[in-house]
């Protein structure tokens, strides 16, 4: 573990508060906003890509094998 051992952190209330504030700040800074996740997705094209067509063909073949 990085930093101070947890057994030493909780020897003082102030140390525990500072440690927990650091944990919360790290979580706040690392989780993306909802707007960031929607902007990162590319717009879908009108036609499916070659990979999508190929994947659909594989799924059809597997479903045919399964129904036998």
C-alpha positions as CSV (number, residue, x, y, z in Angstrom):
1,X,0.0,0.0,0.0
2,X,1.2,3.5,-0.8
3,X,1.6,6.1,1.9
4,X,0.9,5.6,5.6
5,X,-0.1,2.2,7.0
6,X,-3.8,2.2,8.0
7,X,-2.9,1.2,11.6
8,X,-1.1,4.5,11.9
9,X,-3.8,6.5,10.2
10,X,-6.4,5.8,12.7
11,X,-4.3,6.6,15.8
12,X,-5.5,10.2,15.5
13,X,-8.9,11.5,14.5
14,X,-7.3,14.3,12.5
15,X,-5.1,11.8,10.6
16,X,-8.2,9.8,9.8
17,X,-10.1,12.8,8.6
18,X,-7.2,13.9,6.3
19,X,-6.8,10.4,5.0
20,X,-10.5,10.1,4.2
21,X,-10.5,13.5,2.5
22,X,-7.7,12.3,0.3
23,X,-9.6,9.1,-0.6
24,X,-12.7,11.2,-1.4
25,X,-10.7,13.7,-3.5
26,X,-9.1,10.8,-5.4
27,X,-12.5,9.3,-6.1
28,X,-14.0,12.7,-7.2
29,X,-11.1,13.4,-9.5
30,X,-11.0,10.0,-11.2
31,X,-14.7,9.4,-12.0
32,X,-15.7,11.1,-15.3
33,X,-18.7,13.4,-15.6
34,X,-21.8,12.1,-17.4
35,X,-21.2,14.6,-20.2
36,X,-17.6,13.3,-20.8
37,X,-18.8,9.7,-21.3
38,X,-21.4,10.7,-23.9
39,X,-19.0,12.9,-25.8
40,X,-16.4,10.1,-26.0
41,X,-18.7,7.7,-27.9
42,X,-18.4,8.1,-31.7
43,X,-21.5,8.7,-33.7
44,X,-23.0,5.6,-35.4
45,X,-22.8,5.4,-39.1
46,X,-25.8,4.7,-41.3
47,X,-24.3,1.4,-42.5
48,X,-22.8,-1.2,-40.2
49,X,-19.1,-1.8,-40.3
50,X,-17.5,-4.9,-41.8
51,X,-16.8,-6.2,-38.3
52,X,-20.4,-5.8,-37.2
53,X,-21.6,-7.7,-40.3
54,X,-19.1,-10.4,-39.7
55,X,-20.1,-10.7,-36.0
56,X,-23.8,-10.9,-37.0
57,X,-23.0,-13.7,-39.5
58,X,-21.1,-15.6,-36.8
59,X,-24.0,-15.2,-34.3
60,X,-26.4,-16.5,-37.0
61,X,-24.2,-19.5,-37.6
62,X,-24.0,-20.3,-33.9
63,X,-27.7,-20.0,-33.4
64,X,-28.2,-22.4,-36.4
65,X,-25.8,-24.9,-34.8
66,X,-27.6,-24.6,-31.4
67,X,-31.0,-25.2,-32.9
68,X,-29.9,-28.6,-34.4
